Amino acid sequence: MVRMVSKALNKMEILRGFIQIPTKGNLEFIGNTSLPCLTMLNGNPARIDKYGRLWSPYLKRRFSVGTKVELSRTENGYKVAPNESTQGLLPSETRLNEVKFSGPNLEKAIAGPCSKAYFQAGPICIFNDDILKIDAIKDNSIDLIVTSPPYNVDIKYETYDDTIPYDKYLEFSERWLTKCYGLTKDDGRLCLNIPLDKNKGGQQSVCADLTTIAKKVGWKYHATIIWNEQNISRRTAWGSWMSASAPFVIAPVEVIVVLYKKRWKKTSGSGKSNVTRNEFLEWTNAVWNFSGASKNKVGHPSPFPVELPKRCIKLFSFVGDVVLDPFLGSGTTLLACLETDRKGIGVEIDRNYCELAVKRLKGYGIEQQKLIG
Ligand SMILES: C[S@@+](CC[C@H](N)C(=O)[O-])C[C@H]1O[C@@H](n2cnc3c(N)ncnc32)[C@H](O)[C@@H]1O
């Protein structure tokens, strides 16, 4: 079997982040594994497509055009190196995705075999389960939770009943907040997207109530971000029209409550951030202005836009961290994980929404595939 091939990298390979395995010896080099498949490259997640191209974010803009590299087989996948010392390596600030993933099956966060998962590929894992009952995720393993739980505002979900009495809703909130507290690392964080308040089915101070419950179960409060969702109206009634007798007022915003488990200062993880200067300046001003997602386009009754988890992930976690969404819905948080080089775990009670999440992930080029070693 061929163990090594050499080639010079062209512009397209550098810009898009792949290496076309030379046709000569290609079959022997890949072995008899059917393509496409997932693999590892220099300890980073990678995949080989059906044309024999080895893709990895690790490769993107890593070398300069024309660099001669040697690609060799290793125990877990492949290794690439320029064949004349470090010639051709771009300066470190232009290199992307330096951080090594611990392995494609998220083994550090997932208890037991990943076969329990509904879907697993590279740094992504989905469980079709109830967050209150799931035992497949290890305690003290999650760096960041980004989620939007049901709001109890009569949204027509396929499985979950979104019209339970408010006291039962608060009980449910306490249970899942307790469960997620256990799953999170001591320096882990929770970004909780909820409405400020609600008037459908009776006025309730949802944000104040859930923040109080979160603190009661142990979460510590850090901040509240106001999300000015520019394309919505939360109005369902005027109350007494043009009369002070009983008018309704409602703020057309949602919030993201930022909480943490024990310590705000994050010490675990890679220590590498990929938030840019301008993003940091803009996003640390806690009034965020961007539009919501379209239910019809996404095919889920209450998706948030990728922008929301993306901002939370880049601001509050390091590259390579494990992010959990316990109410995955259509999978938006996992798309944000792929965009930001994080590992992502999603839990969703409804099978059809799991399927929708998988479909959206496939649109990002990630497929459930066999690993080759
Ligand atoms: C507000 S939606 C989340 C939408 C998601 N952020 C997105 O962008 O698509 C809440 C989701 O939680 C799911 N759900 C409700 N109860 C659950 C439970 N106990 N465990 C896991 N998922 C649950 C619902 O089926 C629904 O898809």
The ligand as a Tripos MOL2 file, in Angstrom:
@<TRIPOS>MOLECULE
LIG
   27    29     1     0     0
SMALL
NO_CHARGES

@<TRIPOS>ATOM
      1 C1        -37.9200   27.1930   20.8360 C.3       1 LIG1
      2 S1        -37.6380   25.6510   20.0660 S.3       1 LIG1
      3 C2        -35.9200   25.7260   19.6870 C.3       1 LIG1
      4 C3        -35.6530   26.2440   18.3000 C.3       1 LIG1
      5 C4        -34.1800   26.2590   17.9330 C.3       1 LIG1
      6 N1        -33.4500   27.2730   18.6680 N.3       1 LIG1
      7 C5        -34.0080   26.4980   16.4330 C.2       1 LIG1
      8 O1        -33.2990   27.4370   16.0260 O.co2     1 LIG1
      9 O2        -34.6220   25.7500   15.6640 O.co2     1 LIG1
     10 C6        -37.7200   24.5250   21.3720 C.3       1 LIG1
     11 C7        -37.5450   23.0590   20.9530 C.3       1 LIG1
     12 O3        -37.4710   22.2700   22.1430 O.3       1 LIG1
     13 C8        -38.0250   20.9900   21.8630 C.3       1 LIG1
     14 N2        -38.3250   20.3550   23.1800 N.ar      1 LIG1
     15 C9        -39.3790   20.5800   24.0030 C.ar      1 LIG1
     16 N3        -39.2610   19.8700   25.1270 N.ar      1 LIG1
     17 C10       -38.0840   19.1830   25.0420 C.ar      1 LIG1
     18 C11       -37.3850   18.2900   25.9160 C.ar      1 LIG1
     19 N4        -37.9070   17.9540   27.1180 N.pl3     1 LIG1
     20 N5        -36.1910   17.7940   25.5250 N.ar      1 LIG1
     21 C12       -35.6690   18.1390   24.3220 C.ar      1 LIG1
     22 N6        -36.2910   18.9570   23.4420 N.ar      1 LIG1
     23 C13       -37.4830   19.4880   23.7960 C.ar      1 LIG1
     24 C14       -39.2220   21.3060   21.0030 C.3       1 LIG1
     25 O4        -39.6300   20.1790   20.2390 O.3       1 LIG1
     26 C15       -38.6850   22.4710   20.1450 C.3       1 LIG1
     27 O5        -38.1900   21.9890   18.9080 O.3       1 LIG1
@<TRIPOS>BOND
     1     1     2 1
     2     2     3 1
     3     2    10 1
     4     3     4 1
     5     4     5 1
     6     5     6 1
     7     5     7 1
     8     7     8 2
     9     7     9 1
    10    10    11 1
    11    11    12 1
    12    11    26 1
    13    12    13 1
    14    13    14 1
    15    13    24 1
    16    14    15 ar
    17    14    23 ar
    18    15    16 ar
    19    16    17 ar
    20    17    18 ar
    21    17    23 ar
    22    18    19 1
    23    18    20 ar
    24    20    21 ar
    25    21    22 ar
    26    22    23 ar
    27    24    25 1
    28    24    26 1
    29    26    27 1
@<TRIPOS>SUBSTRUCTURE
     1 LIG1         1 GROUP 0 **** ****
